[in-house]
Amino acid sequence: MGTAARGGWLSIRVSGVEKARLELAAKVDKLTTSEFIRQASLDAAEAVLAEQTTLRLSPKQWQAFRERLDQSARVPDGLKDLFSRPRPYGF
């Protein structure tokens, strides 16, 4: 089994007050402290990563990207068929 599949340990240091707050919040959510910290950390990581809006491309990659944007959209045949049917509810 690979390292990624097995996971690993992550240790953090917190003050006594912080630890008590985390334990109380976990108890309120009916989770173990580890589960609470893991989920809260993953939620925060997702929020940070979702805010990443910078796209870094080399000049060659940028040109290829622009060419793809300029291409006409391809509509799958099944989608054309679906939208050519009468609307079942009249809207």
N, C-alpha and C positions, 0 to 999 in steps of 0.2 A: 504494500500500500504506500502511495507517495506521501510526501510531507503535507501537501495541500489537502489531501483527502483526510489525513489524520488530524489536521488542525494543530494547535499548539497552545502554549500558555502565554498569557499576557499579564504582567504584574504592574500594579500601579500603587503609588503611595498617596494616602489621603489622611487628613487630620481626623481626630476622633469625632469632631462635630460633623464633618463630611461623611464619615462612615455611618454614623447614626442616621443622618438624613437619607442616605442611599438605602439603608436597611429598612427604614420606615416607608419610604416610597415603594420599595419592592413588596413589602408586606401589604400595602394598600392595593397594589396591582395583583396580589396573590401570586407572586413570583419569588424565586430565590433571588438573593442579592446578585449572584453571578448572572442569572438570566436577565434581570433588570438592567444591569450595567451593560451587558452584551447588546441587548436590544436598543437601549438608549444611545449607545455608542454607534451602532450601525445606522440608526435613524439620523443621527447627527452627520455621519459620514456621507450618507445619501444626499442630505440637504447641501452639504458643501460641494459634492461632486456635481449635483444638478445645477449649481450656479456657475459652473465653468462654461464660459461662452466664447473663449478665445480659440480660434482654429488656426493652427500654425502649419503652413504648407510651404514647401520649396516652390520656387518659380515654376518648375515643371509640373508639380502637383497642382498648383493654382491654375495653370493653363488647362490642364485636363479636367479639373473641377468645373471651370467656367464653360468648357465645351460641353460637358454633360448637362449643365444647367440650361444651355441654349438648345438642346435637343428637344424635339417634340415628345410629349408624353405618349407612352404606349398604353393603350387601353386593352386589357385582356378580352378575348372574344366572349367569355362567359359573362363578364360585366356588361358588355354591349347588349347581350341577349337579355340579361336581367332588366336593364333599364328600358328596353324596347317593349317590354310587356305592359299591358294595361295596369294601372294602379288599382289594387284590390279595394281600397277604401275611398277612392276619389280625391285624395289630396296628395 
